[in-house]
Amino acid sequence: RPLDCACDYGNEQQVGEGIRRAIDEGVIGSREELWVTSKLWNTYHAKEHVPLALQRTLDDLGLDYLDLYLVHFPIALKFVPFEERYPPEWVYDQDAPTPTVGVDPLLRSRTMFPEKCGSGHVPCRPWVRLHA
Protein backbone atom coordinates (compact mmCIF):
# COMPACT_ATOMS: atom_id res chain seq x y z
CA ARG A 1 0.00 0.00 0.00
CA PRO A 2 1.87 3.06 -1.21
CA LEU A 3 1.59 6.45 0.46
CA ASP A 4 2.93 9.52 -1.35
CA CYS A 5 3.87 12.27 1.11
CA ALA A 6 5.80 15.53 1.15
CA CYS A 7 6.25 18.31 3.68
CA ASP A 8 4.99 20.75 1.05
CA TYR A 9 1.59 19.03 1.02
CA GLY A 10 1.16 20.33 4.56
CA ASN A 11 -0.57 17.20 5.84
CA GLU A 12 2.12 14.81 7.05
CA GLN A 13 0.88 14.99 10.65
CA GLN A 14 -2.61 14.03 9.50
CA VAL A 15 -1.21 11.23 7.33
CA GLY A 16 0.69 9.96 10.37
CA GLU A 17 -2.54 10.03 12.40
CA GLY A 18 -4.22 8.04 9.63
CA ILE A 19 -1.44 5.46 9.64
CA ARG A 20 -1.69 5.02 13.42
CA ARG A 21 -5.47 4.78 13.23
CA ALA A 22 -5.35 2.20 10.41
CA ILE A 23 -2.98 0.06 12.47
CA ASP A 24 -4.95 0.52 15.70
CA GLU A 25 -8.25 -0.38 14.00
CA GLY A 26 -6.77 -3.40 12.20
CA VAL A 27 -7.21 -1.98 8.70
CA ILE A 28 -3.56 -2.85 8.20
CA GLY A 29 -1.53 -5.22 10.33
CA SER A 30 1.64 -3.17 10.69
CA ARG A 31 3.81 -0.39 9.29
CA GLU A 32 5.61 -3.00 7.16
CA GLU A 33 2.50 -3.34 4.97
CA LEU A 34 3.01 0.24 3.75
CA TRP A 35 5.46 1.76 1.29
CA VAL A 36 5.90 5.35 2.45
CA THR A 37 7.54 7.88 0.17
CA SER A 38 8.21 11.48 1.12
CA LYS A 39 10.09 14.30 -0.50
CA LEU A 40 12.79 16.80 0.44
CA TRP A 41 11.56 20.32 -0.24
CA ASN A 42 13.60 22.89 -2.18
CA THR A 43 14.61 24.96 0.84
CA TYR A 44 16.38 21.98 2.46
CA HIS A 45 18.80 20.91 -0.29
CA ALA A 46 21.96 21.92 1.60
CA LYS A 47 23.56 18.83 3.12
CA GLU A 48 23.29 20.23 6.65
CA HIS A 49 19.51 20.69 6.22
CA VAL A 50 18.66 17.27 4.79
CA PRO A 51 18.85 15.36 8.13
CA LEU A 52 16.74 18.06 9.82
CA ALA A 53 14.08 17.92 7.11
CA LEU A 54 14.04 14.12 7.13
CA GLN A 55 13.67 14.02 10.92
CA ARG A 56 10.84 16.57 10.76
CA THR A 57 9.05 14.39 8.20
CA LEU A 58 9.56 11.26 10.31
CA ASP A 59 8.31 13.06 13.42
CA ASP A 60 5.26 14.44 11.60
CA LEU A 61 4.42 11.02 10.16
CA GLY A 62 5.17 9.29 13.46
CA LEU A 63 7.47 6.82 11.70
CA ASP A 64 10.94 5.43 12.33
CA TYR A 65 11.84 5.20 8.64
CA LEU A 66 10.73 5.97 5.08
CA ASP A 67 10.87 3.48 2.25
CA LEU A 68 11.86 6.20 -0.23
CA TYR A 69 12.96 9.81 0.23
CA LEU A 70 13.08 11.86 -2.96
CA VAL A 71 14.13 15.39 -3.91
CA HIS A 72 10.77 17.05 -4.61
CA PHE A 73 12.14 19.37 -7.31
CA PRO A 74 15.74 19.81 -8.44
CA ILE A 75 15.51 23.55 -7.72
CA ALA A 76 17.27 24.74 -4.58
CA LEU A 77 15.75 27.70 -2.76
CA LYS A 78 16.97 29.79 0.15
CA PHE A 79 16.71 27.98 3.50
CA VAL A 80 13.60 28.74 5.55
CA PRO A 81 13.85 27.68 9.22
CA PHE A 82 11.03 25.49 10.52
CA GLU A 83 10.17 28.09 13.18
CA GLU A 84 9.66 30.72 10.49
CA ARG A 85 7.32 28.80 8.20
CA TYR A 86 6.56 25.12 7.74
CA PRO A 87 5.90 23.88 5.17
CA PRO A 88 7.99 26.58 3.49
CA GLU A 89 6.19 26.50 0.12
CA TRP A 90 7.49 28.15 -3.05
CA VAL A 91 7.89 31.76 -1.98
CA TYR A 92 10.65 32.57 0.48
CA ASP A 93 9.37 36.00 1.49
CA GLN A 94 5.60 35.93 1.38
CA ASP A 95 5.46 39.67 2.18
CA ALA A 96 7.62 40.61 -0.82
CA PRO A 97 5.81 42.68 -3.48
CA THR A 98 6.63 40.05 -6.12
CA PRO A 99 7.40 36.33 -5.79
CA THR A 100 11.06 35.48 -5.35
CA VAL A 101 10.81 32.36 -7.53
CA GLY A 102 11.21 32.96 -11.25
CA VAL A 103 9.42 31.18 -14.07
CA ASP A 104 11.24 29.95 -17.15
CA PRO A 105 10.36 32.47 -19.91
CA LEU A 106 9.57 29.70 -22.39
CA LEU A 107 7.28 27.94 -19.92
CA ARG A 108 5.66 31.24 -18.94
CA SER A 109 5.00 32.19 -22.54
CA ARG A 110 3.46 28.80 -23.28
CA THR A 111 1.24 28.67 -20.21
CA MET A 112 0.20 32.32 -20.10
CA PHE A 113 -0.15 32.75 -23.86
CA PRO A 114 -1.28 29.38 -25.27
CA GLU A 115 -1.74 30.81 -28.76
CA LYS A 116 2.07 30.86 -29.01
CA CYS A 117 2.03 27.04 -28.89
CA GLY A 118 0.39 26.95 -32.28
CA SER A 119 -2.69 24.90 -31.44
CA GLY A 120 -4.57 27.49 -29.44
CA HIS A 121 -5.12 24.92 -26.68
CA VAL A 122 -3.80 25.36 -23.16
CA PRO A 123 -0.70 23.14 -22.98
CA CYS A 124 -0.11 20.40 -20.46
CA ARG A 125 1.55 21.49 -17.23
CA PRO A 126 5.08 20.21 -16.54
CA TRP A 127 3.81 17.97 -13.68
CA VAL A 128 1.84 14.85 -14.54
CA ARG A 129 0.51 12.44 -11.94
CA LEU A 130 -1.36 9.18 -12.46
CA HIS A 131 -3.15 7.37 -9.65
CA ALA A 132 -4.20 3.93 -10.79
Solvent accessible surface area in square Angstrom, and as a share of the most:
residue,aa,sasa,rsa
1,R,149,0.54
2,P,110,0.69
3,L,55,0.27
4,D,66,0.34
5,C,3,0.02
6,A,0,0.00
7,C,6,0.04
8,D,38,0.20
9,Y,78,0.30
10,G,45,0.44
11,N,62,0.32
12,E,5,0.02
13,Q,95,0.42
14,Q,105,0.47
15,V,35,0.20
16,G,0,0.00
17,E,99,0.44
18,G,38,0.37
19,I,9,0.05
20,R,105,0.38
21,R,159,0.58
22,A,22,0.17
23,I,57,0.29
24,D,119,0.62
25,E,108,0.48
26,G,58,0.56
27,V,92,0.53
28,I,8,0.04
29,G,58,0.56
30,S,40,0.26
31,R,27,0.10
32,E,126,0.56
33,E,78,0.35
34,L,16,0.08
35,W,125,0.44
36,V,0,0.00
37,T,14,0.08
38,S,0,0.00
39,K,14,0.06
40,L,10,0.05
41,W,1,0.00
42,N,0,0.00
43,T,4,0.03
44,Y,1,0.00
45,H,51,0.23
46,A,44,0.34
47,K,176,0.75
48,E,109,0.49
49,H,28,0.13
50,V,46,0.27
51,P,82,0.52
52,L,96,0.48
53,A,5,0.04
54,L,57,0.28
55,Q,93,0.41
56,R,68,0.25
57,T,2,0.01
58,L,19,0.09
59,D,91,0.47
60,D,15,0.08
61,L,0,0.00
62,G,46,0.44
63,L,20,0.10
64,D,134,0.69
65,Y,91,0.34
66,L,28,0.14
67,D,44,0.23
68,L,74,0.37
69,Y,59,0.22
70,L,75,0.37
71,V,83,0.47
72,H,19,0.09
73,F,50,0.21
74,P,125,0.78
75,I,83,0.42
76,A,71,0.55
77,L,39,0.19
78,K,135,0.57
79,F,67,0.28
80,V,0,0.00
81,P,39,0.24
82,F,47,0.20
83,E,158,0.71
84,E,109,0.49
85,R,41,0.15
86,Y,48,0.18
87,P,29,0.18
88,P,0,0.00
89,E,88,0.40
90,W,90,0.32
91,V,45,0.26
92,Y,59,0.22
93,D,61,0.32
94,Q,120,0.53
95,D,129,0.67
96,A,29,0.23
97,P,137,0.86
98,T,93,0.54
99,P,96,0.60
100,T,79,0.46
101,V,37,0.21
102,G,70,0.67
103,V,78,0.45
104,D,81,0.42
105,P,88,0.56
106,L,101,0.50
107,L,65,0.32
108,R,101,0.37
109,S,26,0.16
110,R,114,0.42
111,T,33,0.19
112,M,116,0.52
113,F,93,0.39
114,P,29,0.18
115,E,113,0.51
116,K,136,0.58
117,C,52,0.31
118,G,70,0.68
119,S,76,0.49
120,G,51,0.49
121,H,133,0.60
122,V,99,0.57
123,P,38,0.24
124,C,103,0.62
125,R,127,0.46
126,P,103,0.65
127,W,126,0.44
128,V,116,0.66
129,R,104,0.38
130,L,157,0.78
131,H,141,0.63
132,A,141,1.09
